[in-house]
């Protein structure tokens, strides 16, 4: 009978929509009334009435704000893994339930005397937000059930992939119309689409469920999928069966025991179901089927011990932005850092995330109080995925927060960055020295940020030139806590080795604003590796303006730097013996004019810098962001749903793995 009710609700709504919104009748009034009467009878007999049933005819409700509510029980997070064998060990011969980990908004719905009395979001696990006014607009939720007992159902509010794509396609079509009317360029259209479209079904579901107006929720086709009956059942499977009988849509699941079942086969079954139904998922949940046994294991401050999640993707939470701080980075750039309410991701509390540069900051349209989604890239580095509010009230500072001098936004390749105009800003010293000793500059081992900070506090380092005067503090170093004879000797030896260097490393070590590793190589190549030619060029105002990627703005910055630091740089150069700079002459230019973006972890190359070096050696370029000019995105996880992968797919940019990149590097033709 439940299936017949669902069918009648769906069909009658189709007929109603055609009649009222499209001015056409798909069936006669008599046939409609027959079906309507049948639905009413079945709802009366079963007690199952779906929230979108035409028998309800409820209006839309608007609330002024979402009220906070304390949950009847803690809605804990899950312990997580990215290794399937951990699920095998978790089972250890016990009966478990494997279920899809739905990628939406966790929701708790309470019924009393057969009717919905409250619906709430998970929130922080103890306190959530009341969304009762919106559950009436959920497409598949039984608004009444055939029971007089009080029942709670935990589940996920989701938007199916097809609905998500349809919503985005409608937005894209609207963007094309706007572009046509306003004669926007393809780049402007691309930016508009990126700003307007929703990034993931989860973000759209979260924003839809937390709407103040329930009509918005209805138009986005939100569904509720039960994945837990918290009370009154002896096993998870019996809870699922009970929920099904009451008319709920239950999360797809299979039973599993490590002694008798193959974990990969079970996961394949579930992912196939998810694909067939169009469910947005981000993993598999493994739960002990015996509820009493699971509860006996207790819980940590973060998760209950009765379940573990095998994650396909990075966990993502909704939190509230407090502000954006601008910190001085190692290259002297002012980096925006988002500060937000504490949220637990992958077992740890996070409240800050780098926004990298001005371009990223602008793209999120941030404001204090905005609801943002946060995740950990590769379960390590906190990142913002999206801003659900986009108030755009926070602005870019025009003065440096450290020294108070003017700060200006300038272009760096395809991104905008904020720099302090004061070359002697105190905040730059640690960053300058740290950058100078890095792998792509002087490559000095033993000078960590902590060590540099210690030496600055002792007055031993007041500029990068002072690195080569550290030997006079050798005895003092060896008396410092944590600085033994062996480590000090190794540090001083590394400093001496670094005296033999190449011009591009020297230029990079100077921390000239906007002149990084790539620009340093281009300038060194232009000067044939000669430091004297470099100095001669710096004395002239525009010698490097025609080098690709340098341009007028950078040349002006270089000239200002030279006027302020000429004697200091020349004195610093006397510490070195310059070797001939390695150029790309020995390699083919088979990647000439191609632009690559590298993301994700690497296996064949030591790091991204090593991959970047090989690409540039073969005539290519490496950018930090995807655009219509990008030729290839390098990512070993070609099926990732990351922002860069998604954008590359939308723009039709090929996604290649490391092996394919290496083949391109070794090929004489592309």
N, C-alpha and C positions, 0 to 999 in steps of 0.2 A: 504493500500500500504506500510505503514511503516513496518508492520510485514513481508511482502513479501521481502522487501529490506534486513531486518535483516537476514531472512532465507537464501537469496541468498549469502550475504556476508559470513555467517558462512560456508555454504556448499562449495562455491568456494575456500575459504581459506583451507578447509580440502582437496579438490582435488589438489590444488596447492602444499600444503605441501607434500602430498603423491607422487606427480610427481617429485618435485625438490629435496626433502630430503630423500625419501624412495625408489626412483627409481621404482615406480609402478603407473599404471594408474587405477583409480577407475571408470572412465567413458571415453567415446571416445572423441577425440578432437572436433568432430562436436557437441556433447551434451554440452561440456564445453563452446564452443563459443556461443551456443544458450542461455545458462544461463547468460553468460557474457553480451551479447547484451541486454537481458531483464533487467539486473541490470542497465546498462547504461541509458536505456530509462526511467526507473522508477526514477533514480537519477535526470535526466533532468527535468522530469515532476514535481516532488515533491520538488526539490531543496535540498533534504536530501542526504548528502554524508557522510558516516561514515569514521572516520580516518583510520580504518583498511580495507577499501574497496579495493579489488584488482584492481579497476579502477584507483586508485591513484598512486600505485607503487612508492611511495616516498622512498628515501633512509633515512638512519638513520643519525641524526644530533648530533654532539658532540660540546659542548661549553666549554670554559676554566673555567668559573665560573658562578654561578647564580647571576644575577644582582638584585639589590634591586629596589622596585617600591612602590610609595605611592598610596594607593587605592583611587578610585574615591569617595568612601564613607566609613565611619568606619565599619569594620566587627566586631561587638561587640560579646562578649561572652554571655552566658545565665545565668540567675538566676537559682539556682538549689535547688532541694529538694530530699529527699529520702522517702517522705511520700505521698502516693497517694491522701490523702484527701486535700493536698495543691493544687492539680489540680482541685478538685471540687470547692474549694473556689476561685481559680483563675477564673474559668469560671463564677461562680456566675450568671448563667442564660443567659450568652452571648454565641453566636455561636463561637465555636473554631474548630481548626483542630488539631487532634492528629497524629503525624507522628513519624516514627522510627528515633531515634538518631543514625545515622550511625557512626561507629567507624573507621574512617580513617583520611585523611588529608583534612581539609577545603580548598576549591579551588574556585577561581573566574575566570570565563571565559568570555571574551568579544568578540562579533561578530560585524562586520561592513560590510555593503553591502553583507551580507550572508556568510562571511567567518571569521574564527577565526583570530583575530588580536593580542590577548594577553591572556595568562593564568598566574595566579599568586597564590601563597599560601597565607593563612591568615596572617602568621607571628605574629606580636604583635597586630594585629587588625587595625593598621594604615599603616604599611609598611610590605610588603611581598617580596617574591622572584619570579622572572620571570621563568616560566617553560613552555613557549610556545613551545619550541622545543620538549617537551615530549608529549604534548596532541595528536600529530600525531600518537603516539603509544598506546593511550588508545583504548581499544577494542570496546567500544560502543558509542564513542563520535561522533556526527555529525560534520564533519569538515566544511561542508557548510550547510546553512539552507535557506529556501525559504522566504527571506525578505530582503529589502534594508535598513531597520531601524537599528539603533545601539541597541544592546541588551546585557544585562549582565545576567549571570546565576550563582547563588551561589549553591554550592553542595559539595559533599564529594568524594574524590578519594579513592577508596577502593579496597581490594583484597578479593574475596569470600573465605569462609572457606575451601571449597574443594581445591581451588588453593593453599591456604596457607598450607594445610596439605600435598598436593602433593609436594610442594617445600621442605618442611621440611623432608618428607619421602625420597626424593632423596638425601638430605644432610646426613640423617641417614645411608642410604645404602652406601654412599661414606665413611662415618666414619668407618663403619664395614669393608670395604675393606682396609682402612688405618690401622685399628687395626690388621687385619689379616696379612698384609704385614710386619708390624713392631712388631708383637707379643705383643700387648698391653694387659695389664690386664683388667678385667671387670671394675675396678675402673677408670683406665685411659681412657677406651672407654666411660664410663659414663661422665667423665669430658669433653672429646672431643666433644661429642654430645651436652652437655650443652653449650659449647662455640660457636659451629658452627650454631646450629639451631636458628631460629627466635622465639622470645618470644610471640609476639602477631601479629595478622593481621594488626593492626594499625601501629606498628613499621615498619613492612615490607612495607606497603603502603607508609608511610612517606619517608622511605629510597629510595623506587623505584621511586616515583614522583620527588624527589630532586636529581636524578642522573644527571650527566653531559652527559652521553651517552644514547640517547633515545632507543638504541637497548636493553639495560638492562631493561628499563621500559616495553617494549613490551613483553619480555620473562617472565615477572611476571604477565601478564594478568590484568593490572590495569583497573578499570571501573570508570566511572563518574556518580554519582547519583544526580540529581537536587533536592534541597529542598527549593529553593527560587528564585523567579523572582523579583529582587529589585525594578524595575520601570515599569510603564505602565500598571499596573493591579489594579483592585479595591478590589480584594479579593485573598487570598492565593489559594483557590480552582481554581479560574479562571487562575491564574498563572500556576498551575500544568497542567491544561488542555491545555493551550497554549504551554507549554514545550513539552507535549506529542505529540501534532500535529506537532511540529517541529522535532520530531524524538528522543527526549531525553528519557532516562530512569529516571522516577520520583520516589522519595521516596514513599513507601507505606504509605497511610494515611486514616483516617476515620474522619467524622465530629463528633463533640461532644458538647452537651449542658447539663450542670449539672442538669437542671430541668427535662429533659426527658430521659437521658442516664445513664447507670451504668458504672462507670469508669473502674472497674476491667474487665468487659466483653469486653470493647473496647481495653484495653491493651492486653488481651488474643488474640483477633483477630489479632492485629499487630504483636505480638511476634510469633504467628503461621506462619504468612506470612514470617517473617524473617527467621524462621527455615526452611521453605519449600524452600526459595530461596538461603539459605546459606549466608545471609548477616551478617557481623560482626556488632553488635550493642552494645551500652552501656546504652540505656535508651529510653525514650519517650519524645518528645517535644510537649508542648501544646501552641498553638498560636491563638490569636484572628483572626478570619477569615477576619474581616473588616480591611483592610489595613489602611484606613484613621483614624479609631478609635485607632488602635494600635500605629500609629505615634503620635497621639495627647497626648499620655501618656508620651512621652519623654523618657529620658534615664538617667542612672547614669554614672559615669566614667567607670563602668565595663560592664554594660549590658543594653539593651533596655528593657522597661517595657511591651512590647507587647507579651512576651513569657516567658515560664518557662520550665525547663527540669527536668523530673523525672529520677534520676540516678539509674541504676542498679549497677554500679561499680564506682571506683574512677576516677576522671578526670585526664587526662594525657596530658602534653604539651612537645613540643620539645624546648630546649634551648641550649645555648653554655656554656661549662665548661670553667671557668677562671683558676682555680687552685685547689689544695687540700691542706688544712691546717691540721696540727696535733695538737690536743688539749688534755690537760691532763684531763682524766675522773676521776670520784669519786674513782675508785679503783686503781688509779695510772697508768692505761694504757694510751698510747697515741692513741687517736681515730682519724681516718681520717675523715675530714669534707669536702665535695665537695662545692666549691664556684662557682656559675654560674650566668649568666645574669638574671636580673629580669624577672620573668614570673608570670602571674596571674592565680592561681588555686583556684577554689571554692571561688572566691571573694576577695582573699588576695594575696599580692605580696610576693613571696618567692624567695630566692637567695642562700640558704644554705641547705644542707641535710647531716645527719650523714651517714658514710659508715660502721660504727660499728666496724670493725676489719680489719686486714691485708688480711684475706682470701677474704672478700667481695671486698676490694680495688683491689686485684689482678684479681678477676673474671671479673671486668668491663674493664680492660685494658685501663685505662684513660690517656688522654693527654690534655694539654691546647689547647683550640680551638675545642675540640671534640663536636659533636652534641649528646646530651643526652636527654632521656625522663624522665620527673619528674612527680610524682603524690603525692597526700596526702593520706597516709594510714588512712582509716576511716574518710576522709575529715579533718584530723587534722595534722598529722606528715608528713612533706615533706620527700620523699624517691626517689631514682633513680630507675627507672624500667629497663633501658637498655642504653647502649652506642652504638650509630649507627655508630660511626667512628672507635673506637677501635685502636687508634694510639699507645697506650701503652708507651708514652714517659715520663710520671711521675713516679718517683721512690720512694722507701721507704727510709726515712732518717736514717742515721746511728748514729746521735747524737740527743739528746733531745733539742727541740727548746726553752725550758725554762731555763735549767741549763747548756747546752752544753756538758754534760757528755754522755758516750756511750749509745746508744739505741739498743736493740736487739730484734729480732723476736723469739718468743718461742711458743710452741704448747699449746693450752688450749682446752682440749677435742678434738673435731673434727675441731677446727678453729685455725688459727695463729693470735697472737696478738703482738703488739709492746710495749715494756716496757722500761722505763728509768732505767738504772742500778744504779743510784744514789739514795739510800734509803732516803736521806735527801734533795731531790729536793724541792725547795720552792713551786713549783706548786702542790706538793702532799699534802700539809698541809690541805687546805680546803677540798680536796677530802677524805683524811684520816679521818678527824673528822666527816665529813658528813656521810661517810660510817660507822664509829664506832657507831653513834647514830641511825642508820637505824633499821628497823623492824627486820631484820634477825641477827642483832648484839646486841647492848645494849638496843635498843628499847626505846629511850628517846624522849618523846614528847616535843615540844617547841623550839628545836634547828634546825630551818630551815637554809638553806644555807645562806640566807641574815643575819640571826642572828649570825651564826658562823663567817661570813665575818666581821661583825661589831665588834665582840669580839676579832678577830685576829688583826684588825686595832688598837684596844685599848690596845693590849698587854696582854689581859687576857688569851688568848689561844695560846700557843706555841707548844703544843703537845696534844695527846689525854688524857694523864694523867691529864692535867690541867682542864678537864671537872669537876673533883671531887674537884677542889679548887675554883669553881665559887662562892660558898656561901660567900666568903670573899668580893665579889664585890656586895653583895645584895643591899646595899643602893645606890651605883652608878648606878646599873641597873634600879632601880625604878625612878631615875631622868632622864633617857634617854627618848627621844621622842618615843612614841609607846610602851613603856614598863611600864604598870601599875602594881600596887601591885598584882592584881589577877593573871596576866600572869607570873610574876616573881615567885610568890609563887608556882604556878603550875609547872613551869620549875624546880625549886629546889626540889620539891617533887618527880617529875619524875626521877631526877638524883638519889635521895636517894633510890627509889624503884629499880632502875637498879642495885644497889649494890648486890642484890641477883640474881645471874645469873647461867648459865650452861656453861660448858667448851667449847662447840662448839660455843656459842655466843661470848665468850671471844676470842677464836682463830680467829674467823671471824673479830672481831673488831680491831685486830692488823694490818690489811691490809698487811699481808705477801704477797709479789708478787706471783700471780698465785694460792693462797690458798683462795678460795671463800667459799660460804656457804656449798656446797656439800662436798668439801674436808675437811672443818672444822668438819663436822659431822662425817666423816669417821675416822679422827684422834682422835676425842673425844671418839668415840666408841672403838677404839683400846686401848685407855688409860683408859677405864672404867669410864670416866668422872672425873678422878683425875688430878688436875693441877700439882701435884708433879710428877706423871708418865709422864705427858706431858713435864715437864722441864727435867726430866731424859733422855727422848727420844731425846730431842733437843740437849743435851750435847753429845750424841752419834751421829756419822755422818750419819749412814744409818738405823735408826730403822724403818722408815716409808716407805721404798722403796718397800715393798711387798704389801702395801695397794693398792687395785685396784684403778687406776686413779691417783695415786701419781707419782710413777716412779722415775728414776734417776735424771732427770732434775729438777723437783720440789723439790726433797730432797736436791739437791745442793743449790737451791735458799733458802730453809728454813734454811739450815746450815749457809749460808752467812748472812742471816738476824739475826740469833741468835748470831753469833759472834759480830755483830755490835750493837745489842740492848739488850743483855742478862740482864744487870742490870736494864735497863729501864723497860723491860717487867716484871721482878720479882717484882719491886717496884709497878708497875701498878696492878699486881695481888693482892697485899695486900689491895686494895680498895674493894675487893669483898668477898662475901660468896658464895661458889660454891655448887649448888644443883646437885642432880643426873640427868644426861642427859637422856632425853626420847629417847629410842631406838625403833627399829622396832620389838622388840621381841613380843610385844602384837598383832602385825598384821601378817597376813599370808604373805608368800612370793610368792603369786600367780602371780606376775608380774616379777619374777626373770629372769634376763638376757634379758628383753625386753627393747627396746629403744623407747622413745616417743618424738615427737616434738609437741609443743603447739603453736598455732597461732590464731589470731582473738580475739574477745571479749568473755568474760566468763560470765555466768549467775548464775551458781550454786556455784562456788568457788569465794571467795572474790577477788582473783587475781591469776596470774600465779604462784606466789611463793607458794600459798596455794595448788594449783593443783600439783605442783612439789613435795611438801612435802608429799602429800598422795601417789603419785606414788613411791617415794623413800622409803617410809615407808613399802610399799608392795613389795620391792625388785627390782623395776624397775629403769630405768635411764631416765633423760630428757636431750635432746640435743637441741642446738639452730639452727641446720641446718639439712636438709634432705640429707640422703645418702642411699646407697644400704643396709646399716646395720640397718636402721630405721625400726621398726616393725609397728608403728601406727603414723599417723598424727591426732592430736586432733584439730578440727575446727568445730564450730557450723554451719558455712556456708559451707556445704560440696560441694556445687555447685560453690563456688568462683573460679574465674580465676586468683587468686593470684599466685605468683611464686612458693610458697611452695605447693599449691594444684596441680598446673600443673606438678611440678616435681614428686610429690608423685604418680600421675596418670601414668606418663610416666614410673616410676619404678615399678608400680604394688603394691604400698604400700597402705593398707586400710586407708581410711579417716573416722574417727569416730567423733561423737559429744560428748558433755559433759555427756549426760545421759548414753551413751554407755560406756564411761570411768568409770562412777560411778558404773555401773553394773559389770564391770570387777573388780573394786576394792572390791566390796562386794561379788564376786563369789569365791568359794573355788577352782574351776577349771576353766581353760580357754580353 
